[in-house]
């Protein structure tokens, strides 16, 4: 494909509000400047156009760890701030004390003459001043915090709060996040997923990139999962050993949209104690059954292939999972390849995430060392052909329920996900998201920079088409699917779609050469 930008549906050249870093060019040579000024004046677009540093109006108020709690409250009242940063020599930040921490200290009868270090939260989540405000919102939701320390070249320059972000957007995802966090029973969680489309519509209409939106959907879904697991533990008690709940497939890649089945697994710590092992099997079966059941009621359908933690095959100890992976490598048959393509995109979501990290490191080492297995995966990437005819028409279905449509997931997105996965495994890249994998591969020189750029742009365009299509279906009360009718697209989007599909052949040719698939 020629080197040019793949544009979002309905977009025009040079209208991608997140691709340009702040500064770095003369005003007279910046065609984006007028657009950015208009965006900054919009309360919706400012989430994407404005940088976190723009929200910092004053330096942070800093306190020593031994400052009495009573004095900290007086300083916050005098300065009119809702937080203090606790300093750490030399010049670092040890923690943060918020007005919520002070209220808890009083309510719990703490000695108000004790140092603020006894009530602070640590470590402090940070974000660079140059990041978009939308990224600050995502970080707050992901870390379940309401304050971020803003960093610049000289260190911490200020603090940004959830309230600052809320003022930028009339339909803020933070309100949905807070609603999830406030629930005290399962019934209150069940209807909340249905509120996501309204938030996504506001973001999509105001220029959010597809990659940003799928990350946001993933964060919301993760919070629902966290709350369900928390409530289940209230019912059945603590686990007999450490464990981690794992998300796989699109959940693991952070590429969820509106039609996400459950793809999950569970890994728990090994124990030399036989009674502990037996207790773990019983406990985690009960945990999985309850969590999966409540996720279904909350709007996440069960996996038709039963690739869920309720299936003992997807609920194992760390050593058993490592052995399973060894088996998949040793016998790369079609079923093993299917399982591995879903499993290899896993990420730890809840519980002891270190268990998932240990498993990820093992998978990365063993996959990179197995040339035969990787060659098998690369060969599997050649199966799906781009849905284009000889003369670059769209190869749509000619009959049946989905006549005149093409499956954007199977024939469009999957080849990109497969390419990024096999290349990441081959080079020991631990990222799970398609865009993150491609970016890392290109940055490390494992794929040419121009190929990485084309793959990323094409994938994000396809993802944006899928999001817009599914959101429209949801808003019309229809079940979301991935079958699009190219005739419904504008001429410009049709052309961009053809270009995006054309990248599939480029990726497949790259894999053929790398793994010598034409030989023998």
SESETOR-350865 format. One record per atom (N, C-alpha, C): residue in one letter; y, z, x. Coordinates in steps of 0.05 Angstrom, whole numbers, plus 5000, padded with zeros to 4 digits. Example, Ala and Ser with C-alpha at 12.3 -4.5 7.8 and 13.67 -1.06 7.14 Angstrom:
BEGIN
A488651565264A491051565246A493451565264S495551425257S497951435273S500151575258
% end
This chain:
BEGIN
X497650005017X500050005000X502550005018X504549865010X506949855026X508250125027X509750175048X511050435051X513450455033X513050605011X515250654993X514550894976X516451014963X515951254948X514351194923X512351354917X511051354891X512751534873X513651434851X515551574835X514151714812X515351934801X514252064778X514651884753X513151914732X513451744709X516251724699X517251484696X519951444686X522151484707X521351544732X523251604753X524451354765X526451394781X527751184796X527851264826X528151064842X528351114871X530451324877X529851504896X531751714905X532351914883X530451964865X530952174844X528652364844X528052474868X525952684869X527352934880X527953124863X529853334870X528853534890X526353524899X525353724917X524653624944X525053364950X524153254975X526153284997X528653344991X530753345011X531353635020X531153695046X531853965055X534854005053X535854245051X538654295049X540054225076X542354105074X543854045099X542553815114X543453775138X542153575156X543253295154X545353245138X546352975136X549352975128X550752775136X553552765130X553952705100X555952815089X556452785060X556852495053X558052345070X558752075064X556251895063X553951995075X551551835076X549351945058X550152125040X548152265023X548252154995X546451964987X546551864960X545652074939X544352294949X543352494931X545552694923X547752704938X549752914933X550752934904X551552704892X552452724864X550352834845X547852744850X545652834832X545253134835X545353234861X544853514865X547153684853X549653574854X551853724842X551353744812X550553524799X549953534770X547653724765X545653724781X543353904777X544054194780X545854254799X546654534804X548154634780X549454464765X551054554742X549254594717X546754504718X544954544696X543354794698X543254964678X541855224681X538855174683X537854944675X534954894678X534354774706X535754564713X535254424738X535754604762X537454804759X538154964782X535855124793X533755154778X531355274788X530255104811X530654844811X529554674831X531654584851X534054544842X536154444859X537454664876X537554904867X538855114882X536855254900X537855344923X536255484942X536555784939X534555934948X534556224945X536956344957X537756244980X540156354993X542656344977X542756154957X545156134940X545456374922X543256524917X543256754899X544057004913X544157004940X544857244955X547857264957X548957474945X551857514944X552857724964X550957884975X551758094993X549458165012X549958285035X547858375053X546158595039X543758625048X542058835035X542959115043X542559305025X543059585031X540559695045X540859805069X538559885085X538660185089X536360315088X536060605091X533960665112X534260895125X532260995144X529961105128X527561105140X525161205126X525461495117X526961655132X527161935126X529462005107X530961805097X533161865078X531961995053X533062235045X531962365021X532162184996X530262214979X530062054955X532662104938X533662354937X536062404922X538462244933X538662234959X540962084971X540661784967X538161684967X537761404961X538661334933X538161514914X539061464887X542061454885X543361634900X546261644900X547461384912X546261294934X547261044947X546960814928X544660784914X544160564896X546160574873X546760814863X548660834841X551460754851X552260854874X554860794885X555260494890X553160364902X553360084910X552759894887X551660004865X551059834842X548759644847X546759734862X544359564868X541859694856X539759534854X537259624843X535159674863X535859644889X533759674910X535059744936X533459864954X534259924981X531959824999X532659695021X530659625041X530359855061X527859925067X527360145086X526960015114X528560105133X528559975160X526260065177X525659885196X523559945215X524459845242X524360015262X525259935289X523259745302X524259545317X527159485321X528059265301X529659325282X530859125264X529059015243X526659115239X524859005219X525159155192X523659065173X523559185146X520859315141X520959575136X518459725132X517559715103X519459725084X518759735056X521259705039X520859735012X523059714993X522759934973X525060044965X525160254944X526860134921X525760134897X527160024874X527760254855X529460184835X530160394815X527660484800X525660304797X523160374784X521660584801X521660554827X520460754845X521761024842X524461024839X525861274836X525161414810X524961254788X524261374762X521561494763X519661354777X516961464779X516961724795X518561734816X518761974832X519662214816X521662174799X522662394782X520562464761X519262264749X517362314728X514862464738X514162414763X511762534775X512362794789X514862884788X515663134800X515663134830X516262914843X516362894872X518763064883X518363164907X520563304920X522763104927X525063134915X527162944918X528562964946X527763154962X528863174989X526963045009X524662955000X522762805018X523862525023X522962405045X523962145053X523161925034X524861715034X524261485016X521661345024X520761385048X518261255056X515961345039X516161575026X513961685010X513761544983X515861394975X515861264949X516260964951X516660864975X517160574978X514660404974X515060144969X512959954967X512959794994X510559755004X510259615030X507659455031X507559215043X509859075056X511658945035X513958855045X515858725027X515358425027X515058315003X514758025001X517357885009X517057675025X519457535035X519457245027X521857125028X522056835023X524456735039X524156495050X526356385066X528656305048X531156335058X533556265043X533555975036X532255805051X532255515047X530355425025X528655605015X526655524995X528055494967X526855324950X527855294923X527455544907X529255594888X528955834871X526355824855X525355584849X522755574835X520555694852X520655654879X518655774896X518856074897X521256184894X521656474892X520356574867X520656424845X519456504819X516356514822X515256304835X512356294839X511356534856X512856594877X512056804894X512157074880X514257124864X514357374849X511957404830X511257184817X509057194798X506457234813X506057094835X503557114850X503157394862X505357514872X505157774884X505658004865X506257944840X506858144820X509058334828X511258214838X513558374846X516058264832X518258414833X520758334821X522958314841X522358364866X524358344887X523158194911X524758024924X523957884948X526157924969X525357984993X527257985016X527757705024X530257625026X531057355033X531557345063X530257155077X530357145106X531856895115X533356925137X534656695150X534156705180X535456545195X534956535224X535356805238X537156975227X537657225240X536157465228X534257415210X532857625197X533357635167X533157875155X533557905126X536457895120X537157715101X540057685094X540757805067X538757875051X539257985025X536758015009X537158074983X534858114965X535357954940X533357814930X533557664905X531657794885X532557814860X530957964840X530057774818X528157874802X527157714779X529457664760X531257844757X533557804739X535257574749X535657544775X537157314786X535857054777X533157044779X531756794771X531956754742X531656964726X531756934697X534456814688X536556874701X539156774694X539356474698X537556354714X537656064720X536255904699X534556024684X532755864666X532555994639X533055834618X532955944591X530055984582X528155834592X525355864584X523855934610X524056184618X523056264644X520056334643X518456244662X515656334664X515456634668X517556754679X517457044684X517057204659X518257104637X517957244611X514957244602X513657024607X510857004600X509157184618X509857184644X508557364663X508757654655X511257734647X511658014639X510058084614X509857884596X508357934571X505357974578X504357814596X501557854605X501158134617X502958214634X502758464648X502958704629X504358674607X504758894589X502458944570X500558764568X498358794549X496559034556X495659174535X493959404538X491259364526X490759134514X488059084502X487558784504X485058714500X484158434502X485458264480X485658364456X486758204434X489558104440X491158264454X493858184460X493957954480X491857924496X491857714516X491057444504X489357444483X488157194473X490256984466X492457044453X494356834445X496256744466X496356874490X498456824509X498256554522X495856454527X495656194540X496955974524X496956004498X498155794480X501155784484X502455974497X505255964502X506055804527X504055734543X504555584567X505855314563X505055154543X506254884540X509254894537X510355084523X513255094520X514655124547X513555294564X514755334590X514455074607X512054954605X511554714621X513354484612X513754464586X515554244575X518354274587X519454514588X522054554599X522154474629X520054544643X519954474672X519654174676X517854054661X517353774664X519753604657X521153684636X523553534627X525853554647X525753764663X527953814681X527253764710X525253584715X524853494742X522853634760X521353824749X519353964766X517253774775X516453794800X514253634810X511553724798X509753544796X507053614785X505753834801X505953814827X504754014844X505854294839X508454314833X509654574826X508554674800X508354494780X507554574754X504654674754X502854524767X500054614768X499754884782X501454924802X501355194815X502255404796X504255344780X505255544760X503055594739X501755384729X499555424710X497455604722X496755554747X494755714761X495556004763X498056054769X498956334771X498756474744X499556334723X499356454696X496456514689X494656314694X491856354689X490656584706X491456594731X490556814748X491357084737X493757104727X494657364716X493157444691X492457244675X490757314652X488057414661X486957274681X484357364693X484557644704X486657704720X486957964731X487058184710X488558124688X488858324667X486158364653X484658154648X482058174636X480158344653X480158294679X478458444697X479258744697X481858784697X482859064697X481859204671X482059074648X481259204623X478159234622X476659054634X473759074634X472959314651X474359354674X473659594691X474259854676X476259854659X476760094643X474360154625X472959954617X470659994599X468160074615X467559934637X464959974651X465260124677X467660194685X467960354709X468260184734X468460324757X468760184783X466060064792X466259864810X463759734820X462359904840X459759864843X458260024863X458759934892X459859694895X460559594921X462859394918X464159324940X466359144939X465558864930X467358724916X466658454906X469258294905X468858034902X471157854898X470457644876X472257614857X471857404837X473057154848X471456934847X472156684859X472656474838X474756324842X475356084825X474555834841X473355644827X472455394840X473755154826X473054914835X474054674822X477054664821X478154574799X481054544796X482454814798X481055024789X482255294791X482555364821X480455304836X480555364865X482655204880X483054954871X485054784883X487854834874X488255004854X490855054841X491854794829X490154644816X490854394804X490254394774X490354624762X489754654733X491854524716X490954404694X492854294675X492154424648X491854264627X491454374600X488654354590X486854254606X484054224597X482254334619X482354594624X480954714646X478554874636X476154784642X473754944637X473655164658X472055364653X471555574672X469755474694X470555504719X468955454743X469355694760X467455894759X467956134774X465256234786X465556414805X463256534818X463956814826X462056964837X462557234846X461057284871X462357404891X461057484916X461557784920X459357924927X459658214932X458558284959X459458514969X458758604996X455758664998X454658605021X451858675027X451658975032X449359085025X448859365029X445959405039X445559585059X442759635068X441259825049X442759935030X441660125011X440459984987X437860004983X436559864960X437659954933X438060214928X439160294902X441960174897X443560144918X446160024915X445859724907X443959594920X443559304914X442659264885X440859444876X439959414848X442259474829X443859684835X446059754818X448159524817X448559394840X450459174842X449558944823X446958874823X445958664807X446458714777X445958964769X446359034741X449359044734X450959174751X453759204745X455158934744X454658764764X456158514765X455258314743X452758344734X451958184711X453658264686X453858524682X455458624660X458358544662X459458564687X462258484691X462658194685X460858024696X461157734692X460957664662X459057774648X458757704620X461257774604X462358004610X464758094595X467257924603X467657874628X469957724637X469857444627X467557304630X467257034620X467657014590X466557214576X466957214547X469857244538X471257424551X474057464545X475757224553X475057094576X476556854584X476156634563X473756614552X473256414531X475056464507X475256714499X476856784476X479856744481X480556754507X483356714515X484156414517X482156234514X482755954514X481655794537X479855924553X478555784575X475655724568X475055474561X472255414552X470255464575X467855524566X465655564586X464955294599X464155314624X463255074638X460654964625X460654714618X458254594606X455854594625X456454584651X454354584671X453554864679X454655074665X453955354670X454655444699X456655314711X457455404738X459555624735X458455854728X460156094723X458656334733X460156554736X459056804747X456956924729X456756844704X454656944687X451856834695X451956614709X449456494719X448756624746X446456744749X445756884774X445956704799X445756434795X446056254817X448856254828X450756344813X453556344821X454556634824X452756824827X453457104830X451557234851X452557254876X450757334898X452257504918X450757624936X451857774958X452957574978X454557674997X455757505017X453657365033X451557515042X449457395058X447857185042X447457235016X446057045000X447656784996X450356814993X451956574991X451956415016X451956545039X451856405065X449156255067X447056375058X444356245059X444356005040X445556035017X445755814997X447155575010X449355635023X450755415036X449055275057X447555435073X445855315093X443755135080X442755205057X440855035042X442154775033X444654795024X446054545015X446354355038X446954465062X447354295085X444654165094X442554325092X439954235102X438854015084X439354025058X438253835039X440553725022X441953525033X444253405018X443353214996X441953314976X441153154953X443353144933X443252964913X445452934894X446253204880X444353364872X445053614859X446553804878X445553814903X446853984923X449753884928X450053624930X452653504934X454553574911X453553554886X455153624863X456053924865X454154094871X454854384873X456854424895X456454294918X458254344941X461054244935X461354024922X464053914917X465654104899X464254244881X465654444864X466054704880X464054794895X464155044909X466155034932X466254814947X467854804971X470854834965X471754814941X474554854934X475155134925X473355324931X473655594921X475955744935X476955944920X478856134932X478456404918X478856614933X478556884922X480956944905X480557054881X482657104862X483057394857X480957544852X481157824845X479157994860X479758244866X477958414880X478458404910X476358444926X476658444955X476658154966X479058044968X479357764976X478157705004X477957915021X476957885047X474057775047X472557835026X469857725024X469957425021X471757325004X472057035001X473056905027X474757045042X475756935067X473556915087X471757115088X469457115106X467656875100X467156845074X465456615066X466756345072X469456335068X470856085074X470656015103X471056215120X470856165149X468056065157X465956185144X463256095150X462855805141X463755745117X463555475107X464955275125X467355335133X468955155150X467455105177X466355305189X464955275214X462455095211X460855165192X458355025188X458654735179X460654695161X461054415152X462054235174X463954345190X464954175212X462854105233X460754275235X458654225255X456354055244X456453985219X454153835207X455053545202X454653375221X455453095218X453952955196X451353015193X449652875173X450752945145X451253205140X452253285114X454953165108X456753165127X459353045123X459152745118X457352615132X456952325127X455952275099X454252455089X453252425062X455552455042X457252655047X459552695029X461452455030X461852345054X463652115057X462551875043X459851835044X458551615030X458951655000X458751904990X459151954962X461951884953X463951894971X466651824965X467051524959X465051364967X465251074963X464350984936X463251164920X461951084895X464050994874X466151144871X468151094851X470150874860X470350664845X472250454852X474850484837X476950394849X479550404836X479450244810X480650344788X480550204762X482449964761X482149774779X483749534780X481949294780X482849084767X481348834767X482148664792X480948434795X481448264818X484348194820X485748154798X488548074798X490348314791X489448554798X491048804795X491748874766X490048794748X490148894721X488749154720X488949304698X487649564695X484849524684X482849634697X480049614688X479649834667X480249774642X479949974620X477249934607X476650144591X474150124576X474449924553X472349764549X472549534530X471549604502X470149834499X469049914473X468750214472X467950304449X467450594445X469850754438X469551014439X471651204430X474251174446X473951104471X476251094489X476950804497X476650624478X477250344483X480150304491X480550134511X483250064522X484450284538X482950484546X483950704563X482350724588X483350864607X481850924631X481951224636X479751324649X479551614654X481051684679X483451794676X485151844699X483952054718X482352234708X481052434725X478852314742X476852194729X474552094744X475151854762X476851684752X477351434766X479951434782X481551644778X484151654792X484351894811X484152134800X484652374815X482352454833X479852434822X477552524837X477252394865X477752124867X477552004894X479452134915X481752214906X483652354924X482652624931X481652774911X480553034917X478153024935X476452824931X474052794948X474852734977X476752554980X477752475007X478852715021X480652865008X481853095021X479753305028X477753345011X475753545015X474053485040X472953235041X471153175063X472753175090X475253085090X476753085114X477453375122X478053545103X478553825109X476053965121X473753905109X471254025119X470653925147X471253665152X470553555178X472253675200X474653765193X476553865214X477054165211X475454305195X475754595193X478354685180X479554525163X481954595149X481254785126X482455015123X481555215104X483055195077X485255035076X486655005050X484754885029X485254955004X483554854983X484954644965X487654654963X489054454947X489154184959X489053974943X489053704953X491553644969X493853704958X496353644972X496653804998X495854064997X495954235021X494054135042X491654045034X489753935053X490853685067X491953505051X493053255062X495353305081X497153485072X499453555089X498453675116X496553855115X495553975140X494153775157X492453595145X491053395161X493053205175X495153135161X497152955173X498753095195X499453345190X501053495209X499453545235X496853585233X495153625256X494153375269X494953145258X494152885269X491352795263X490052905243X487352825236X487352575219X489552515206X489952265192X492752165199X493151895199X495851795205X497951895186X500351935196X502452045180X503051875156X503051605159X503651425137X501451445116X498951475124X496751505105X497051765090X497751985104X498152235091X500352225070X502552085077X504752055058X503951905034X502551685037X501651515015X499751664997X497851805009X495851954993X497252174977X499052324989X500452544975X502152434952X503652224957X505352114936X503752004913X501651854920X499951744899X498651954882X497552164896X496152374881X498052524863X500452584873X502352734856X503252564832X503552304836X504252134813X502052144792X499552104800X497352114781X497252384767X497752604782X497652864770X499952894749X502252774755X504452794736X503952634711X502552404714X501852244690X499852404673X497952534686X495952694671X497352924657X499153064670X500653284658X502253194633X503752984636X505352884614X503652804591X501352664596X499552574576X498352814560X497453014575X496153244562X498153414547X500553444558X502553604545X503353474518X503553214518X504153074493X501953114472X499453114481X497253164463X497253444451X497753644469X497853914460X500053954440X502353844445X504653874427X504153744400X502353544399X501653414374X499153534361X498153754372X495853894361X493253764367X493153594387X490653464394X489353594419X486753584421X485453694445X486153514469X486953634491X487753474514X485353344528X485753104537X483752964552X485052814576X483552654590X484552514613X484452214610X484252124585X484051834580X486851724572X487951564590X490651454584X490551164578X492351074561X492650794554X494950684571X494350514591X496550404608X498650254592X497950154569X499850004554X502250174544X501750444543X503850624534X505850694556X505350604580X507150664602X509350454605X511550524617X513650334622X512750134644X514049914646X513349714666X513549834694X515549994699X515750124725X513450304731X512650464711X510450654715X507850504718X507550284704X505150114708X504850024737X507149934747X507149834775X506450064795X507650304790X507150524807X504250614805X503150604781X500350674776X498450484792X499150224792X497550034807X497650104837X500050174847X500350244875X498650494881X498750684863X497250934868X494250884869X493250714850X490450654851X489650494876X491550334886X491050184910X490450354934X491550604935X491050784957X488150864959X486750854936X483850934936X482350764956X482750504955X481350334974X482050395003X484550465008X485450535035X483950785045X483750985028X482251225035X479351165041X478151005024X475350945027X474850785053X476650605060X476350455085X476650645109X478450835107X478751025129X476151185133X474951275111X472451435114X470151255124X470051005116X468050825126X468250805157X470650775166X470950745195X470351005210X471351225199X470951485212X468051565214X466551525193X463751615192X461751385196X462851145204X461150915210X459150855188X460250845164X458550795140X457650505137X458850325152X457950055151X455650005170X455150195188X452950155208X450350235196X448250095202X445550155194X445250175164
% end
